[in-house]
Protein backbone atom coordinates (compact mmCIF):
# COMPACT_ATOMS: atom_id res chain seq x y z
CA UNK A 1 0.00 0.00 0.00
CA UNK A 2 1.23 3.51 -0.76
CA UNK A 3 1.44 4.45 2.89
CA UNK A 4 1.51 7.89 4.40
CA UNK A 5 4.64 6.68 6.13
CA UNK A 6 3.42 7.90 9.48
CA UNK A 7 3.99 11.38 8.11
CA UNK A 8 7.26 11.54 10.00
CA UNK A 9 8.58 13.49 7.10
CA UNK A 10 11.70 14.07 5.21
CA UNK A 11 12.86 17.14 7.07
CA UNK A 12 14.28 19.74 4.72
CA UNK A 13 13.08 17.81 1.68
CA UNK A 14 9.43 18.43 2.61
CA UNK A 15 9.53 22.03 1.40
CA UNK A 16 11.15 20.88 -1.83
CA UNK A 17 8.32 18.39 -2.33
CA UNK A 18 5.72 21.13 -1.84
CA UNK A 19 7.51 23.35 -4.33
CA UNK A 20 7.63 20.53 -6.85
CA UNK A 21 3.87 20.00 -6.64
CA UNK A 22 2.68 23.60 -6.43
CA UNK A 23 1.94 24.00 -10.09
CA UNK A 24 -1.49 22.92 -9.77
CA UNK A 25 17.41 0.40 22.50
CA UNK A 26 20.20 -1.39 23.89
CA UNK A 27 22.16 0.89 26.20
CA UNK A 28 25.73 1.11 25.00
CA UNK A 29 27.09 4.41 26.18
CA UNK A 30 26.54 7.01 28.84
CA UNK A 31 24.11 6.50 31.66
CA UNK A 32 21.40 3.97 30.95
CA UNK A 33 17.88 3.98 32.35
CA UNK A 34 19.16 1.82 35.19
CA UNK A 35 21.78 4.48 36.05
CA UNK A 36 24.77 2.38 34.96
CA UNK A 37 27.62 3.91 33.00
CA UNK A 38 29.06 1.97 30.08
CA UNK A 39 30.70 4.50 27.78
CA UNK A 40 32.59 2.70 25.00
CA UNK A 41 35.90 3.81 23.65
CA UNK A 42 35.84 5.52 20.29
CA UNK A 43 37.43 2.47 18.70
CA UNK A 44 34.92 0.02 20.11
CA UNK A 45 31.34 -0.85 19.33
CA UNK A 46 28.64 -2.63 21.25
CA UNK A 47 26.38 -5.03 19.41
CA UNK A 48 22.70 -5.74 20.05
CA UNK A 49 23.73 -8.72 22.16
CA UNK A 50 25.38 -6.35 24.64
CA UNK A 51 28.92 -7.55 23.95
CA UNK A 52 31.67 -5.09 23.13
CA UNK A 53 34.37 -5.73 20.57
CA UNK A 54 37.22 -3.61 19.27
CA UNK A 55 36.80 -2.66 15.66
CA UNK A 56 39.23 -4.18 13.17
CA UNK A 57 41.70 -1.89 11.43
CA UNK A 58 40.13 -2.89 8.12
CA UNK A 59 37.20 -0.70 9.20
CA UNK A 60 38.82 2.09 11.21
CA UNK A 61 41.78 2.41 8.85
CA UNK A 62 39.90 2.41 5.55
CA UNK A 63 40.67 5.19 3.11
CA UNK A 64 37.65 6.60 1.30
CA UNK A 65 38.00 6.78 -2.48
CA UNK A 66 36.31 10.12 -3.08
CA UNK A 67 35.33 10.73 -6.68
CA UNK A 68 32.85 12.51 -8.94
CA UNK A 69 29.24 11.78 -7.92
CA UNK A 70 26.99 10.00 -10.36
CA UNK A 71 23.29 10.49 -10.95
CA UNK A 72 21.01 8.44 -8.71
CA UNK A 73 17.47 7.18 -9.06
CA UNK A 74 16.36 10.21 -7.01
CA UNK A 75 18.47 13.02 -8.45
CA UNK A 76 20.74 14.11 -11.24
CA UNK A 77 24.48 14.22 -10.63
CA UNK A 78 25.50 17.27 -8.57
CA UNK A 79 28.22 19.68 -9.67
CA UNK A 80 31.95 19.08 -9.55
CA UNK A 81 32.24 20.54 -6.03
CA UNK A 82 30.59 17.39 -4.70
CA UNK A 83 32.42 14.12 -4.11
CA UNK A 84 31.05 10.67 -3.35
CA UNK A 85 32.53 7.57 -1.74
CA UNK A 86 31.53 4.29 -0.12
CA UNK A 87 32.17 3.45 3.54
CA UNK A 88 32.35 -0.18 4.69
CA UNK A 89 30.45 -0.94 7.90
CA UNK A 90 29.64 -4.26 9.60
CA UNK A 91 26.35 -5.84 8.60
CA UNK A 92 25.98 -6.98 12.22
CA UNK A 93 27.56 -4.70 14.79
CA UNK A 94 27.80 -7.54 17.30
CA UNK A 95 30.17 -9.22 14.82
CA UNK A 96 32.44 -6.41 13.57
CA UNK A 97 34.84 -8.94 12.03
CA UNK A 98 32.01 -10.42 9.95
CA UNK A 99 30.46 -9.38 6.66
CA UNK A 100 30.18 -5.74 5.64
CA UNK A 101 27.85 -3.55 3.64
CA UNK A 102 28.57 -0.30 1.84
CA UNK A 103 27.18 3.11 2.77
CA UNK A 104 27.00 5.82 0.11
CA UNK A 105 28.52 9.15 1.26
CA UNK A 106 28.57 12.61 -0.27
CA UNK A 107 30.56 15.69 0.71
CA UNK A 108 31.51 19.19 -0.30
CA UNK A 109 34.79 20.33 1.24
CA UNK A 110 34.92 23.52 3.30
CA UNK A 111 35.34 26.56 1.10
CA UNK A 112 36.96 28.98 3.54
CA UNK A 113 39.79 29.03 6.06
CA UNK A 114 39.87 27.77 9.64
CA UNK A 115 38.13 24.52 8.85
CA UNK A 116 36.30 23.04 11.86
CA UNK A 117 35.89 19.50 10.53
CA UNK A 118 33.01 17.54 9.04
CA UNK A 119 29.34 18.40 9.67
CA UNK A 120 27.11 15.38 9.13
CA UNK A 121 23.47 15.82 8.09
CA UNK A 122 20.51 13.48 8.38
CA UNK A 123 17.36 14.93 6.80
CA UNK A 124 14.81 12.62 8.35
CA UNK A 125 12.33 9.95 7.36
CA UNK A 126 13.70 7.52 8.42
CA UNK A 127 14.48 6.57 4.88
CA UNK A 128 15.40 9.91 3.33
CA UNK A 129 18.43 9.95 1.04
CA UNK A 130 21.18 12.24 2.23
CA UNK A 131 23.13 11.75 -0.98
CA UNK A 132 20.35 13.25 -3.10
CA UNK A 133 19.19 15.87 -0.57
CA UNK A 134 22.52 17.36 0.58
CA UNK A 135 23.31 19.27 -2.64
CA UNK A 136 19.76 20.71 -2.68
CA UNK A 137 20.10 21.85 0.94
CA UNK A 138 23.59 23.34 0.61
CA UNK A 139 22.36 26.85 -0.19
CA UNK A 140 20.42 26.89 3.10
CA UNK A 141 23.65 26.26 5.03
CA UNK A 142 25.89 28.47 2.91
CA UNK A 143 27.57 30.03 5.97
CA UNK A 144 28.31 26.63 7.46
CA UNK A 145 29.96 25.35 4.29
CA UNK A 146 32.69 27.99 4.72
CA UNK A 147 34.17 26.18 7.72
CA UNK A 148 32.78 22.66 7.59
CA UNK A 149 32.95 19.86 5.09
CA UNK A 150 29.25 19.24 4.43
CA UNK A 151 28.72 15.48 4.64
CA UNK A 152 25.66 13.29 4.33
CA UNK A 153 24.92 9.68 3.51
CA UNK A 154 22.26 7.16 2.72
CA UNK A 155 21.81 5.16 5.95
CA UNK A 156 21.76 1.38 5.77
CA UNK A 157 18.63 0.17 3.99
CA UNK A 158 18.20 3.50 2.18
CA UNK A 159 18.58 4.33 -1.52
CA UNK A 160 22.22 3.74 -2.61
CA UNK A 161 23.12 2.03 0.69
CA UNK A 162 21.51 -1.36 0.23
CA UNK A 163 18.13 0.33 -0.28
CA UNK A 164 15.07 -1.90 0.12
CA UNK A 165 12.20 -2.10 -2.41
CA UNK A 166 9.41 -4.17 -0.91
CA UNK A 167 7.05 -4.26 -3.90
CA UNK A 168 6.86 -3.15 -7.50
CA UNK A 169 5.16 -0.14 -9.01
CA UNK A 170 2.03 -1.93 -10.18
CA UNK A 171 1.50 -3.49 -6.77
CA UNK A 172 1.97 -0.10 -5.07
CA UNK A 173 -0.61 1.54 -7.32
CA UNK A 174 -3.06 -1.34 -6.87
CA UNK A 175 -2.74 -1.04 -3.10
CA UNK A 176 -3.83 2.60 -3.25
CA UNK A 177 -7.39 1.27 -3.49
CA UNK A 178 -7.16 -0.48 -0.12
CA UNK A 179 -9.05 1.39 2.60
CA UNK A 180 -6.64 2.55 5.32
CA UNK A 181 -9.55 3.32 7.66
CA UNK A 182 -11.52 0.06 7.34
CA UNK A 183 -15.21 0.15 8.17
CA UNK A 184 -16.21 -3.45 7.46
CA UNK A 185 -14.73 -6.90 8.23
CA UNK A 186 -13.84 -7.29 4.56
CA UNK A 187 -11.99 -3.96 4.45
CA UNK A 188 -10.23 -4.78 7.70
CA UNK A 189 -9.12 -8.14 6.35
CA UNK A 190 -7.79 -6.54 3.15
CA UNK A 191 -5.96 -3.89 5.20
CA UNK A 192 -4.09 -6.39 7.34
CA UNK A 193 -3.46 -8.81 4.46
CA UNK A 194 -1.78 -5.96 2.60
CA UNK A 195 0.39 -5.22 5.65
CA UNK A 196 1.47 -8.88 5.80
CA UNK A 197 2.24 -8.92 2.08
CA UNK A 198 4.31 -5.76 2.37
CA UNK A 199 6.35 -7.21 5.23
CA UNK A 200 7.00 -10.42 3.31
CA UNK A 201 8.12 -8.38 0.31
CA UNK A 202 10.56 -6.48 2.52
CA UNK A 203 11.89 -9.71 3.98
CA UNK A 204 12.45 -11.18 0.53
CA UNK A 205 14.14 -8.03 -0.74
CA UNK A 206 16.32 -7.29 2.30
CA UNK A 207 17.22 -10.78 3.53
CA UNK A 208 19.66 -10.65 6.46
CA UNK A 209 19.78 -6.86 6.29
CA UNK A 210 16.19 -6.58 7.59
CA UNK A 211 17.36 -7.28 11.16
CA UNK A 212 20.23 -4.75 10.97
CA UNK A 213 18.75 -1.43 9.88
CA UNK A 214 17.85 -0.01 13.28
CA UNK A 215 18.54 3.52 14.47
CA UNK A 216 21.09 2.05 16.88
CA UNK A 217 22.91 0.35 13.99
CA UNK A 218 23.02 3.64 12.10
CA UNK A 219 24.28 5.56 15.14
CA UNK A 220 27.20 3.12 15.32
CA UNK A 221 27.79 3.62 11.61
CA UNK A 222 28.02 7.35 12.30
CA UNK A 223 30.79 6.93 14.84
CA UNK A 224 32.81 4.80 12.46
CA UNK A 225 32.20 7.47 9.84
CA UNK A 226 33.53 10.08 12.25
CA UNK A 227 36.72 8.12 12.74
CA UNK A 228 37.30 7.44 9.04
CA UNK A 229 36.67 11.11 8.21
CA UNK A 230 39.38 11.99 10.71
CA UNK A 231 37.26 13.92 13.22
CA UNK A 232 37.92 13.72 16.96
CA UNK A 233 34.35 14.89 17.69
CA UNK A 234 31.01 14.39 16.00
CA UNK A 235 29.51 17.59 14.59
CA UNK A 236 25.99 16.83 13.41
CA UNK A 237 22.79 18.43 12.14
CA UNK A 238 19.72 16.18 12.47
CA UNK A 239 16.28 17.12 11.19
CA UNK A 240 13.00 15.33 12.02
CA UNK A 241 13.83 11.61 12.46
CA UNK A 242 17.44 12.77 12.34
CA UNK A 243 16.89 14.19 15.84
CA UNK A 244 16.09 10.73 17.20
CA UNK A 245 19.20 9.41 15.48
CA UNK A 246 21.26 12.23 16.98
CA UNK A 247 19.87 11.57 20.45
CA UNK A 248 20.68 7.86 20.20
CA UNK A 249 24.20 8.73 19.01
CA UNK A 250 24.71 11.08 21.96
CA UNK A 251 23.63 8.31 24.33
CA UNK A 252 25.92 5.71 22.79
CA UNK A 253 28.96 7.98 22.43
CA UNK A 254 28.57 10.95 24.83
CA UNK A 255 32.31 11.65 24.97
CA UNK A 256 32.46 11.96 21.19
CA UNK A 257 29.74 14.63 20.97
CA UNK A 258 30.96 17.88 19.47
CA UNK A 259 28.36 20.37 18.23
CA UNK A 260 24.99 18.70 17.66
CA UNK A 261 21.87 20.48 16.39
CA UNK A 262 18.52 18.68 16.57
CA UNK A 263 15.78 20.51 14.64
CA UNK A 264 12.10 19.41 14.32
CA UNK A 265 12.42 17.09 17.26
CA UNK A 266 10.88 13.63 17.60
CA UNK A 267 9.58 13.10 21.14
CA UNK A 268 11.88 10.42 22.63
CA UNK A 269 9.43 9.69 25.45
CA UNK A 270 6.62 8.64 23.09
CA UNK A 271 6.03 5.02 22.13
CA UNK A 272 4.45 4.03 18.82
CA UNK A 273 0.91 4.94 19.91
CA UNK A 274 2.10 8.12 21.61
CA UNK A 275 3.94 9.16 18.46
CA UNK A 276 0.75 8.70 16.41
CA UNK A 277 -1.19 10.77 18.93
CA UNK A 278 1.45 13.50 18.76
CA UNK A 279 1.21 13.63 14.98
CA UNK A 280 -2.57 13.66 15.03
CA UNK A 281 -2.41 16.67 17.34
CA UNK A 282 0.38 18.32 15.34
CA UNK A 283 -1.28 18.05 11.94
CA UNK A 284 -4.62 19.21 13.31
CA UNK A 285 -2.87 22.19 14.92
CA UNK A 286 -1.24 23.03 11.58
CA UNK A 287 -4.57 22.61 9.79
CA UNK A 288 -6.21 24.99 12.29
CA UNK A 289 -3.48 27.57 11.66
CA UNK A 290 -3.91 27.18 7.90
CA UNK A 291 -7.68 27.61 8.16
CA UNK A 292 -7.27 30.73 10.31
CA UNK A 293 -4.94 32.18 7.66
CA UNK A 294 -7.76 31.88 5.10
CA UNK A 295 -10.28 33.57 7.37
CA UNK A 296 -12.15 30.37 8.23
CA UNK A 297 -13.26 29.19 11.64
CA UNK A 298 -10.99 26.19 12.37
CA UNK A 299 -13.82 24.03 13.70
CA UNK A 300 -16.08 24.71 10.72
CA UNK A 301 -13.24 24.36 8.21
CA UNK A 302 -12.18 21.06 9.78
CA UNK A 303 -15.73 19.70 9.54
CA UNK A 304 -15.89 20.67 5.87
CA UNK A 305 -12.62 18.86 5.10
CA UNK A 306 -13.65 15.86 7.22
CA UNK A 307 -16.90 15.64 5.24
CA UNK A 308 -14.93 15.68 1.98
CA UNK A 309 -12.64 12.92 3.21
CA UNK A 310 -15.63 10.87 4.37
CA UNK A 311 -17.30 11.17 0.94
CA UNK A 312 -14.12 9.97 -0.72
CA UNK A 313 -14.17 6.84 1.45
CA UNK A 314 -17.25 5.69 -0.45
CA UNK A 315 -16.87 7.55 -3.73
CA UNK A 316 -13.32 8.42 -4.92
CA UNK A 317 -12.99 11.44 -7.20
CA UNK A 318 -11.97 11.33 -10.86
CA UNK A 319 -8.74 12.96 -11.99
CA UNK A 320 -7.30 14.06 -15.31
CA UNK A 321 -4.98 11.03 -15.35
CA UNK A 322 -7.82 8.53 -15.17
CA UNK A 323 -6.75 7.38 -11.71
CA UNK A 324 -9.07 7.87 -8.77
CA UNK A 325 -8.45 10.08 -5.75
CA UNK A 326 -9.09 7.75 -2.83
CA UNK A 327 -9.53 8.79 0.78
CA UNK A 328 -5.98 7.78 1.66
CA UNK A 329 -4.48 9.65 -1.30
CA UNK A 330 -6.53 12.72 -0.44
CA UNK A 331 -5.22 12.70 3.12
CA UNK A 332 -1.67 12.46 1.79
CA UNK A 333 -2.36 15.36 -0.54
CA UNK A 334 -3.72 17.47 2.33
CA UNK A 335 -0.79 16.64 4.59
CA UNK A 336 2.04 17.58 2.23
CA UNK A 337 1.33 21.36 2.01
CA UNK A 338 1.08 21.55 5.80
CA UNK A 339 4.82 20.85 6.04
CA UNK A 340 5.58 24.40 4.88
CA UNK A 341 3.60 27.63 5.10
CA UNK A 342 4.59 28.29 1.51
CA UNK A 343 2.41 25.32 0.54
CA UNK A 344 -0.80 26.71 2.04
CA UNK A 345 -2.02 28.45 -1.17
CA UNK A 346 -1.52 25.16 -3.01
CA UNK A 347 -3.69 23.42 -0.43
CA UNK A 348 -6.45 26.00 -0.90
CA UNK A 349 -6.48 25.44 -4.65
CA UNK A 350 -6.45 21.64 -4.29
CA UNK A 351 -9.30 21.60 -1.76
CA UNK A 352 -11.39 23.97 -3.87
CA UNK A 353 -10.93 21.73 -6.91
CA UNK A 354 -11.86 18.64 -4.92
CA UNK A 355 -15.05 20.31 -3.67
CA UNK A 356 -15.90 20.94 -7.33
CA UNK A 357 -15.45 17.23 -8.06
CA UNK A 358 -11.91 17.20 -9.49
CA UNK A 359 -9.28 15.29 -7.52
CA UNK A 360 -6.36 16.06 -9.84
CA UNK A 361 -4.55 18.62 -7.66
CA UNK A 362 -4.76 16.58 -4.46
CA UNK A 363 -3.58 13.52 -6.37
CA UNK A 364 -0.60 15.47 -7.70
CA UNK A 365 0.32 16.43 -4.14
CA UNK A 366 -0.06 12.83 -2.95
CA UNK A 367 2.11 11.59 -5.81
CA UNK A 368 4.79 14.09 -4.78
CA UNK A 369 4.82 12.74 -1.26
CA UNK A 370 4.78 9.13 -2.47
CA UNK A 371 7.62 9.82 -4.96
CA UNK A 372 5.52 8.76 -7.94
CA UNK A 373 6.73 10.21 -11.23
CA UNK A 374 4.75 10.79 -14.43
CA UNK A 375 5.64 7.32 -15.75
CA UNK A 376 4.14 5.60 -12.69
CA UNK A 377 7.45 4.75 -11.00
CA UNK A 378 7.54 5.09 -7.21
CA UNK A 379 10.51 5.86 -4.99
CA UNK A 380 11.47 3.71 -2.03
CA UNK A 381 11.69 6.20 0.84
CA UNK A 382 8.50 4.88 2.46
CA UNK A 383 9.78 1.30 2.10
CA UNK A 384 12.99 2.15 3.92
CA UNK A 385 11.10 4.10 6.54
CA UNK A 386 8.94 1.13 7.35
CA UNK A 387 11.76 -1.41 7.63
CA UNK A 388 13.71 0.93 9.92
CA UNK A 389 10.84 2.02 12.16
CA UNK A 390 9.43 -1.51 12.51
CA UNK A 391 12.83 -2.78 13.63
CA UNK A 392 13.01 0.08 16.14
CA UNK A 393 9.45 -0.12 17.50
CA UNK A 394 8.64 -2.96 19.87
CA UNK A 395 4.98 -1.99 20.26
CA UNK A 396 2.53 -3.98 18.11
CA UNK A 397 -1.09 -2.91 18.87
CA UNK A 398 -3.75 -5.39 17.77
CA UNK A 399 -6.85 -4.49 15.77
CA UNK A 400 -8.96 -4.77 18.92
CA UNK A 401 -6.63 -2.46 20.85
CA UNK A 402 -6.64 0.04 18.01
CA UNK A 403 -10.43 0.14 17.80
CA UNK A 404 -10.51 1.18 21.45
CA UNK A 405 -8.08 4.00 20.65
CA UNK A 406 -9.97 5.35 17.63
CA UNK A 407 -12.47 7.59 19.49
CA UNK A 408 -9.61 9.42 21.19
CA UNK A 409 -7.75 9.85 17.90
CA UNK A 410 -10.87 11.10 16.11
CA UNK A 411 -11.58 13.55 18.92
CA UNK A 412 -8.12 15.06 18.47
CA UNK A 413 -8.61 15.31 14.71
CA UNK A 414 -11.73 14.44 12.70
CA UNK A 415 -9.57 14.67 9.57
CA UNK A 416 -6.39 12.75 10.46
CA UNK A 417 -7.36 10.76 13.55
CA UNK A 418 -8.85 7.64 11.97
CA UNK A 419 -5.92 7.11 9.62
CA UNK A 420 -3.22 7.59 12.22
CA UNK A 421 -5.19 5.53 14.73
CA UNK A 422 -5.51 2.55 12.38
CA UNK A 423 -1.88 2.99 11.38
CA UNK A 424 -0.75 2.01 14.87
CA UNK A 425 -1.99 -1.53 14.15
CA UNK A 426 -1.30 -1.77 10.43
CA UNK A 427 2.17 -0.28 10.10
CA UNK A 428 4.13 -3.17 11.65
CA UNK A 429 1.42 -5.84 11.64
CA UNK A 430 2.93 -9.35 11.67
CA UNK A 431 6.36 -7.87 10.86
CA UNK A 432 9.05 -10.48 10.08
CA UNK A 433 11.46 -9.24 12.78
CA UNK A 434 10.83 -8.11 16.35
CA UNK A 435 11.15 -4.48 17.39
CA UNK A 436 13.96 -3.39 19.68
CA UNK A 437 12.52 -0.82 22.10
CA UNK A 438 9.38 0.97 23.26
CA UNK A 439 11.15 4.35 23.30
CA UNK A 440 14.71 5.27 22.30
CA UNK A 441 17.32 5.90 24.99
CA UNK A 442 18.84 9.36 24.54
CA UNK A 443 20.28 10.23 27.94
CA UNK A 444 23.82 11.52 27.46
CA UNK A 445 25.47 12.51 30.75
CA UNK A 446 28.88 14.03 30.22
CA UNK A 447 28.18 15.07 26.63
CA UNK A 448 28.82 18.58 25.37
CA UNK A 449 25.75 20.83 25.12
CA UNK A 450 23.31 19.75 22.38
CA UNK A 451 21.13 22.44 20.76
CA UNK A 452 17.49 21.28 20.50
CA UNK A 453 15.27 23.42 18.25
CA UNK A 454 11.46 23.33 18.39
CA UNK A 455 8.88 25.09 16.20
CA UNK A 456 5.50 25.80 17.81
CA UNK A 457 3.67 25.22 14.51
CA UNK A 458 5.46 22.02 13.48
CA UNK A 459 2.89 19.48 12.18
CA UNK A 460 4.96 16.30 11.92
CA UNK A 461 7.11 16.61 15.04
CA UNK A 462 5.04 18.73 17.44
CA UNK A 463 6.79 21.37 19.48
CA UNK A 464 6.40 19.61 22.84
CA UNK A 465 8.94 16.97 21.76
CA UNK A 466 11.79 19.48 21.85
CA UNK A 467 11.49 20.07 25.60
CA UNK A 468 11.20 16.35 26.23
CA UNK A 469 14.33 15.67 24.18
CA UNK A 470 16.25 18.38 26.03
CA UNK A 471 15.15 16.96 29.37
CA UNK A 472 16.02 13.37 28.47
CA UNK A 473 19.45 14.31 27.14
CA UNK A 474 20.10 15.50 30.67
CA UNK A 475 20.84 18.59 32.72
CA UNK A 476 23.57 20.67 31.17
CA UNK A 477 23.34 18.74 27.89
CA UNK A 478 19.97 19.51 26.28
CA UNK A 479 19.58 23.23 25.46
CA UNK A 480 16.19 24.21 24.00
CA UNK A 481 15.63 26.94 21.42
CA UNK A 482 12.01 27.77 20.49
CA UNK A 483 10.69 29.39 17.31
CA UNK A 484 7.12 30.65 17.19
CA UNK A 485 6.67 29.72 13.54
CA UNK A 486 4.93 27.42 11.09
CA UNK A 487 6.00 24.40 9.08
CA UNK A 488 8.28 21.44 9.67
CA UNK A 489 11.55 22.54 11.24
CA UNK A 490 12.92 25.96 12.12
CA UNK A 491 16.40 26.52 10.65
CA UNK A 492 16.29 28.04 7.18
CA UNK A 493 12.54 28.64 7.36
CA UNK A 494 12.60 32.43 7.63
CA UNK A 495 13.72 33.24 11.17
CA UNK A 496 16.88 35.32 11.37
CA UNK A 497 16.88 34.73 15.12
CA UNK A 498 16.92 30.94 14.74
CA UNK A 499 19.47 30.95 11.94
CA UNK A 500 21.88 33.28 13.71
CA UNK A 501 21.60 31.34 16.98
CA UNK A 502 22.28 27.99 15.30
CA UNK A 503 25.12 29.44 13.22
CA UNK A 504 26.77 30.98 16.30
CA UNK A 505 26.60 27.61 18.06
CA UNK A 506 28.02 25.62 15.15
CA UNK A 507 30.63 28.14 14.00
CA UNK A 508 31.73 29.77 17.26
CA UNK A 509 30.60 27.32 19.94
CA UNK A 510 28.30 29.90 21.53
CA UNK A 511 25.62 28.01 23.48
CA UNK A 512 22.39 30.01 23.91
CA UNK A 513 20.44 30.25 27.13
CA UNK A 514 18.26 27.17 27.65
CA UNK A 515 14.70 28.23 26.86
CA UNK A 516 15.56 31.05 24.43
CA UNK A 517 12.54 32.01 22.30
CA UNK A 518 12.61 33.42 18.77
CA UNK A 519 9.36 35.11 17.80
CA UNK A 520 10.43 35.91 14.25
C-alpha positions, 0 to 999 in steps of 0.5 A: 500500500502507498502508505503515508509513512506515518507522516514523520517526514523528510525534514528539509526535503518536505519544502522541496516536495511542496515546491515541486507539486505547487503547479497545480534500544540497547544501552551502549554508552553514557548513563542507561535507564538503570543508572549504569555507565558503560561508555565505550571507547571511540574504537569500540562498538557494542552489538545488540547482544550487549557484547563489546568488541574492538573494531578491526583496522580494516574498518577504522583504517579504511581510506575513502576513495572520493570521486565525482558523484553519479546520478542516482534514481532520485536526483541528477548528478550534482556539480563538480564541487561534490564528491562521493565515496563508499564506507564499509560498515559491519552488517551486524555490529555484534560481529564487527569482524564479519560481513560488511555492507557499503554506505553511500557518502557525499561531501563538499569540502569547506570553502573557507579558512579555519576549517572546523571538521566535518558536519554530518546531516541526516534529513529525516524519514527515516528513509530519506536519502542524504546523498540526493538531498545534501546538494539541494540543501547546501544553499540553506547552510551556505555560511556553514559550508565555509568552515565545515565539510558538508557530509551526508549519507544514505543510511543502511537500507536506504537508496544507494546504501543497500536500499530496500524495495518491498514491492513493485510499481504496479502493486503499489498503485493497486494497493492505493485502493485499499481502505486505510480506515476500514469500516467493514470486516472485509476492508479490515481483512484486506488492510491487514493482508496488505500489511502482511504482504508488504512485510514479506516483500521487505523480507524477501528483498532485504534478507539478512539486512532486515534485522540490521537497519535499526537507528542504533545500527546507524548511530554506530555507523556514524561513529565509524564514519567520524573516525574514518573522516578523521574527526575527533568529535562528532559535529551533526545536524539532524532534522525530524527523524534525524533528531532521534538518530542524533539523540541515540548517538549522543547516548551511545557515544557521549564523549564523542559529541561535538556540536549537535543540532537537533531541529524538528524534534521527535519526542523520545518519550513517546512510544508508537501509539504516543507518536501517532497521537502526537502527529494527530495533534500536530497536523490538526494544529497546523490545519487549524493555523492554515484555516485561520490564515484563510479567514475560516473558523478552524472548527467549521473548516475542519468539519468541511474537510472531514466531510470531503474525506468521508465522501471519498471513502465511499466515492473516490474522485476522478482525476485528469490522469484517469486514476481515482483520488481515494480517501488515503491519497486525499489525506496524503495530498492534504498533509504535504502542504502543511509541512511548509507555510509556503504550501498553504495556497496550493492546499487552498487550490487543491481543496477547492478543486476537490469540492468541485469534483476534481481530484487532480490537484490533491492527487498530484500532491499525494504523488509528490509525497509518495515519490511517484513520477509521471511514468508511474514509477515510485521511490522507495523512501517509504519502504525504507522508513517502514523497515527501519521504524518496525525494527526500532518499534517494539509496540505492536497494537492489535486491531482490537486495541486500536479500535478502542483508541480510535475515538480518542484519535478522532476527537483530536482530529476528525480529519487525520485521527482515523488514519493515524489511529488505524496505522498504529496496528497496520504499520508493523502488523505481523512484521518479520522481525521483532522491534527493539525498544518501546522508546529510544534511549537518549540520555547523554550525561557528560556530553557537550551541550546539544542544541534542540530546536522546536517550532510551535507550529510544526505538524509532523514533530510537534513542538512539545517533543523538543522540551522532552528531548532536552530533558532526556538528554540531561541537565547541562546537555539539552539546550532548548531553542524555540521558534514561534513559527509554522511548518516542519523545522525551524532553521532556514525557514525564515527566522533570522533569530533561529538561523543566527543562533544555530550558526553561532553555536556551530561556528563559534561554539556559543551556546544560547540560554536554555529556553531562548525564544525566537518570535520571528 
